Amino acid sequence: MTSHSQNWFKTLTVFIAPLIALVFSLSYFIVKSDDFLTSQTKEAPKNVALPEILTGQKYLQEIHSDHNGLKKISLLMATFRRTNHSNVFISLLDSEENVIYKWQLKGSLIRDNDFQTLVLDDSIPDSKDKTYYLSITSDAVAGNGITVWSSNKHRANGLSLNGSDVSKTLCFRLVYRHPYSELFSRSNGFHVMVLITIAYLLFALLPRLSRVRIESAFLIFWILLSSMYLFSATPFQVPDEQGHFFRSYEISYGHMKSEFNEKSGGGGRELPSGVRNFTLLKNNWQSFSDNRGLDVGNDMVFIRFNSEALYSPVSYMPQSIGIFVARHLTTNLAAIVYSGRLFSWIYVTLLLYAAIRIIPVGKEILALIALMPMNIHEAVSLASDGQIVAVSMLMIAIVIFLRHVSTERMKVWQYVLLYFLALEISLLKIVYLPFILLYLLIPVSCFGSRKSKWWHIAAIALLSVGSNLIWLKTCSEFLSHSRIGADTGAQIEYLIYHPFNYAVVLARTLFNFGASFLETMVGSRLAWLNVVTVSILIQFYICVLAYKFIVNRTKINVSGVLENVLFGVIVSSVIILVATSLYVHWSPVYSNQVGGIQGRYFISLLLPLYFTINNSKVLMLSGNKTNTVSISIASFICCINVCACISLLFFCMVL
């Protein structure tokens, strides 16, 4: 391709990629809004079909409309498992039995035991609280007619035959189409407008963001997308966020360890009774708007959160600081929740920005991982998962930087940072302890001598392992109450005496659920894993990541192969520890597969996996130091996250 052709193609891409992303996002918004604005009633339970509807018979069904915008009527029809060459004539009548609309159905096209939908050309805008009638006649002769399912249960009525009541009701559904103005009414309108505004800013900035340094582009993307997630999903729409809130609230009082309560059978703490009213803020945005004045109150009650009591206070430091600040300024529950979220998000943001700024190679991969829908969704919550990803990325960035850029002896603050990050990653969740092995890759010159390096690494390892053992001992009383049905002792014994069987368990879990782990890791299901996003975008994101992982793969550097092996050891060790921890504490005794694994647990392993496949020294020597993000990648990141936020938004809205 000539230089002129390359420039022309690049210029075209600058406009085409954002346009495709915009059109896709807009189309998805239209589809989701149409689904949201469409509602239907439940049909009566079928238990008896009407006799064959023949010439001279007229069934009349009374219908009561509960909403404005009546658009469709669906009837559960049957054909007696045959093809009928007759016609069915259906009319919708008003309360005075004037014809509003007529349908003529061919019996040969009606499917057996299926709903036949009758569509009005225009919805009836003022149908609420009005009575209508559905008239059904036919030109069929015996043996050539269709029928409609009916019900005579629960005082069913409203159906007559040639003017005589038959004490039944037809199995029908009413489908309503609400006006678009409903999208912009009450609190729904505010959140829809915020989402549209932020999405507009993102798409408008795309051409410029592709020309600035990748860390600056990442920061802008991160701030705008995080804001979009905050305004799309109500509070406590992340798994176990209420428990994380209670634990953070407890720590904000200075209680590093929870109390064990014999009566409740687990760990918890006496907290203001109003903190339990989170359900009112979680339900939907209208519920949130109506109840945003909730106060936490002054009366104290014991609240159980045994699973979160197992987490060390390190997991909740940013959240608890935010809650501490908010508690001294207000008693409003929503304000306290969002203050905890805000401080946690700021902490994660600073770590991620530092990581992408420091790391000399793999910047684009780091940005792709950090900007996955699941990671952003977790980062704006009170959970610690976002912190785990950020800390692990910063550790890798520092190690790669010291390994290839700044090999001179480290300063005191750098030693402090290394100790702090190692201690934090291990106390966030002990299963991520293998990340401290990264420090083996730091050159001897950074420590001053080989002896100094091994002393510091030994000290870091002892500090990390020792602090975990101390914490496990401290919270051991909560461990036996963490999962009903799990027998930790029996599971550990099984692992020791049947290691091969456990290997089969791990393999079975991978084969059965590996694809699901991969898709949910990116964000195929958000909130409590009950909000489905766009599957095709998730799969394409996985393909993009896979391509970026191997596109710069070159010949093996023998001198640096130990680096690849070490990263591989970290990845495999964490996977085994995560699975084993859940098998021991979560899965039923002797289960043939590991239960409780979620894809988000492996987000922090993607960057070390990248350096397992690609040697950092080879990447440095090949000049692979991407400093900008391509317009295509930027457009795709924008599109997938906007669509994910649209899914969350409509899940949290109500008519």
KASUL-V590157 format. One record per residue. N is the residue number from 1. RES is the residue in one small letter. PSI is psi in whole degrees, -180 to 180 (NA if undefined). Layout:
n=(N;N)
res=(RES;RES)
psi=(PSI;PSI)
This chain:
n=(1;2;3;4;5;6;7;8;9;10;11;12;13;14;15;16;17;18;19;20;21;22;23;24;25;26;27;28;29;30;31;32;33;34;35;36;37;38;39;40;41;42;43;44;45;46;47;48;49;50;51;52;53;54;55;56;57;58;59;60;61;62;63;64;65;66;67;68;69;70;71;72;73;74;75;76;77;78;79;80;81;82;83;84;85;86;87;88;89;90;91;92;93;94;95;96;97;98;99;100;101;102;103;104;105;106;107;108;109;110;111;112;113;114;115;116;117;118;119;120;121;122;123;124;125;126;127;128;129;130;131;132;133;134;135;136;137;138;139;140;141;142;143;144;145;146;147;148;149;150;151;152;153;154;155;156;157;158;159;160;161;162;163;164;165;166;167;168;169;170;171;172;173;174;175;176;177;178;179;180;181;182;183;184;185;186;187;188;189;190;191;192;193;194;195;196;197;198;199;200;201;202;203;204;205;206;207;208;209;210;211;212;213;214;215;216;217;218;219;220;221;222;223;224;225;226;227;228;229;230;231;232;233;234;235;236;237;238;239;240;241;242;243;244;245;246;247;248;249;250;251;252;253;254;255;256;257;258;259;260;261;262;263;264;265;266;267;268;269;270;271;272;273;274;275;276;277;278;279;280;281;282;283;284;285;286;287;288;289;290;291;292;293;294;295;296;297;298;299;300;301;302;303;304;305;306;307;308;309;310;311;312;313;314;315;316;317;318;319;320;321;322;323;324;325;326;327;328;329;330;331;332;333;334;335;336;337;338;339;340;341;342;343;344;345;346;347;348;349;350;351;352;353;354;355;356;357;358;359;360;361;362;363;364;365;366;367;368;369;370;371;372;373;374;375;376;377;378;379;380;381;382;383;384;385;386;387;388;389;390;391;392;393;394;395;396;397;398;399;400;401;402;403;404;405;406;407;408;409;410;411;412;413;414;415;416;417;418;419;420;421;422;423;424;425;426;427;428;429;430;431;432;433;434;435;436;437;438;439;440;441;442;443;444;445;446;447;448;449;450;451;452;453;454;455;456;457;458;459;460;461;462;463;464;465;466;467;468;469;470;471;472;473;474;475;476;477;478;479;480;481;482;483;484;485;486;487;488;489;490;491;492;493;494;495;496;497;498;499;500;501;502;503;504;505;506;507;508;509;510;511;512;513;514;515;516;517;518;519;520;521;522;523;524;525;526;527;528;529;530;531;532;533;534;535;536;537;538;539;540;541;542;543;544;545;546;547;548;549;550;551;552;553;554;555;556;557;558;559;560;561;562;563;564;565;566;567;568;569;570;571;572;573;574;575;576;577;578;579;580;581;582;583;584;585;586;587;588;589;590;591;592;593;594;595;596;597;598;599;600;601;602;603;604;605;606;607;608;609;610;611;612;613;614;615;616;617;618;619;620;621;622;623;624;625;626;627;628;629;630;631;632;633;634;635;636;637;638;639;640;641;642;643;644;645;646;647;648;649;650;651;652;653;654;655)
res=(m;t;s;h;s;q;n;w;f;k;t;l;t;v;f;i;a;p;l;i;a;l;v;f;s;l;s;y;f;i;v;k;s;d;d;f;l;t;s;q;t;k;e;a;p;k;n;v;a;l;p;e;i;l;t;g;q;k;y;l;q;e;i;h;s;d;h;n;g;l;k;k;i;s;l;l;m;a;t;f;r;r;t;n;h;s;n;v;f;i;s;l;l;d;s;e;e;n;v;i;y;k;w;q;l;k;g;s;l;i;r;d;n;d;f;q;t;l;v;l;d;d;s;i;p;d;s;k;d;k;t;y;y;l;s;i;t;s;d;a;v;a;g;n;g;i;t;v;w;s;s;n;k;h;r;a;n;g;l;s;l;n;g;s;d;v;s;k;t;l;c;f;r;l;v;y;r;h;p;y;s;e;l;f;s;r;s;n;g;f;h;v;m;v;l;i;t;i;a;y;l;l;f;a;l;l;p;r;l;s;r;v;r;i;e;s;a;f;l;i;f;w;i;l;l;s;s;m;y;l;f;s;a;t;p;f;q;v;p;d;e;q;g;h;f;f;r;s;y;e;i;s;y;g;h;m;k;s;e;f;n;e;k;s;g;g;g;g;r;e;l;p;s;g;v;r;n;f;t;l;l;k;n;n;w;q;s;f;s;d;n;r;g;l;d;v;g;n;d;m;v;f;i;r;f;n;s;e;a;l;y;s;p;v;s;y;m;p;q;s;i;g;i;f;v;a;r;h;l;t;t;n;l;a;a;i;v;y;s;g;r;l;f;s;w;i;y;v;t;l;l;l;y;a;a;i;r;i;i;p;v;g;k;e;i;l;a;l;i;a;l;m;p;m;n;i;h;e;a;v;s;l;a;s;d;g;q;i;v;a;v;s;m;l;m;i;a;i;v;i;f;l;r;h;v;s;t;e;r;m;k;v;w;q;y;v;l;l;y;f;l;a;l;e;i;s;l;l;k;i;v;y;l;p;f;i;l;l;y;l;l;i;p;v;s;c;f;g;s;r;k;s;k;w;w;h;i;a;a;i;a;l;l;s;v;g;s;n;l;i;w;l;k;t;c;s;e;f;l;s;h;s;r;i;g;a;d;t;g;a;q;i;e;y;l;i;y;h;p;f;n;y;a;v;v;l;a;r;t;l;f;n;f;g;a;s;f;l;e;t;m;v;g;s;r;l;a;w;l;n;v;v;t;v;s;i;l;i;q;f;y;i;c;v;l;a;y;k;f;i;v;n;r;t;k;i;n;v;s;g;v;l;e;n;v;l;f;g;v;i;v;s;s;v;i;i;l;v;a;t;s;l;y;v;h;w;s;p;v;y;s;n;q;v;g;g;i;q;g;r;y;f;i;s;l;l;l;p;l;y;f;t;i;n;n;s;k;v;l;m;l;s;g;n;k;t;n;t;v;s;i;s;i;a;s;f;i;c;c;i;n;v;c;a;c;i;s;l;l;f;f;c;m;v;l)
psi=(130;165;-38;-40;-39;-43;-41;-42;-40;-42;-41;-40;-35;-33;-37;-46;-51;-34;-44;-43;-41;-46;-43;-46;-42;-42;-42;-39;-42;-44;-47;-37;-36;-43;-41;-39;-2;127;159;155;167;140;157;145;126;141;-11;135;146;158;164;126;118;172;136;-7;139;112;137;118;125;137;132;125;129;-11;162;158;32;122;-38;154;127;131;135;106;162;154;6;29;40;168;121;127;66;174;145;131;119;136;143;125;150;-173;-22;13;31;140;127;-42;149;147;143;119;137;126;-31;-18;-5;132;144;134;45;159;133;120;130;117;132;145;-42;141;154;107;-31;44;-9;134;24;157;134;168;142;117;132;121;173;160;20;151;167;133;4;20;168;-180;175;138;147;177;141;21;161;49;40;138;-176;-6;134;154;116;40;-8;130;133;8;45;173;144;154;99;159;142;131;127;144;108;151;158;-22;-23;-26;-28;20;152;-144;-25;-45;-40;-47;-35;-44;-38;-45;-46;-42;-47;-41;-41;-44;-43;-51;-34;-33;-12;-50;-36;-38;-25;-7;-7;168;145;-34;-34;-43;-42;-45;-41;-47;-49;-45;-46;-44;-39;-42;-39;-42;-37;-39;-5;-37;134;165;153;29;24;140;128;21;-31;-39;-40;-36;-46;-43;-41;-40;-41;-46;-30;-19;-5;5;104;-28;140;165;148;125;115;-37;-43;-15;43;-177;154;-155;152;118;164;134;-28;-18;-15;-8;24;-24;-36;-30;-21;-32;-60;172;-32;-41;-41;-45;-42;-26;19;-11;9;134;153;-23;179;-25;138;138;153;128;126;130;62;-43;-42;-22;-21;-21;141;157;-20;-33;-18;16;-51;-43;-44;-32;-43;-42;-39;-46;-47;-37;-29;-2;-26;162;8;126;-47;-41;-39;-43;-49;-27;-43;-43;-44;-46;-39;-43;-41;-43;-47;-42;-45;-42;-44;-41;-41;-41;-48;-25;-36;-43;128;-26;156;21;-43;-39;-44;-44;-42;-40;-47;-31;14;144;-45;-40;-43;-43;-42;-35;-26;13;-176;0;163;0;-39;-36;-39;-46;-46;-44;-44;-39;-40;-38;-46;-43;-44;-43;-46;-38;-48;-28;-33;-17;-59;93;6;168;135;152;170;-43;-28;-39;-45;-42;-42;-44;-44;-47;-40;-43;-40;-46;-34;-32;-20;-51;126;-24;-15;12;-35;-14;-22;-15;-19;-32;-16;-22;-11;130;153;-35;-29;-23;-16;-34;161;-40;-43;-40;-49;-31;-45;-43;-40;-41;-42;-44;-46;-41;-45;-48;-44;-43;-35;-42;-39;-44;-41;-38;-39;-41;18;-28;-23;-20;-40;-12;12;-22;118;130;-11;137;98;-45;-45;-37;-43;-43;-40;-41;-40;-43;-12;59;-37;-41;-38;-35;-38;-38;-45;-44;-42;-42;-42;-46;-37;-34;5;-45;-40;-41;-43;-45;-42;-26;-41;-40;35;-26;124;-171;-130;40;25;5;110;130;-162;110;-42;-33;-39;-46;-38;-36;-42;-41;-40;-45;-45;-42;-45;-28;-32;-11;-31;12;122;-164;151;132;106;-38;-21;10;-28;-31;-47;-41;-42;-43;-40;-39;-41;-46;-52;-37;-44;-41;-46;-41;-41;-49;-44;-41;-45;-33;-39;-43;-9;-40;149;155;131;27;148;5;160;130;155;-1;135;146;-32;-20;-18;5;-41;-12;-8;-42;-46;-29;-38;-42;-8;-37;-38;129;129;-34;-41;-42;-39;-45;-30;-2;19;79;70;122;-4;160;136;151;-34;-46;-43;-42;-41;-43;-43;-46;-49;-35;-37;-44;-39;-41;-34;-43;-46;-42;-50;-24;-31;11;159;144;NA)
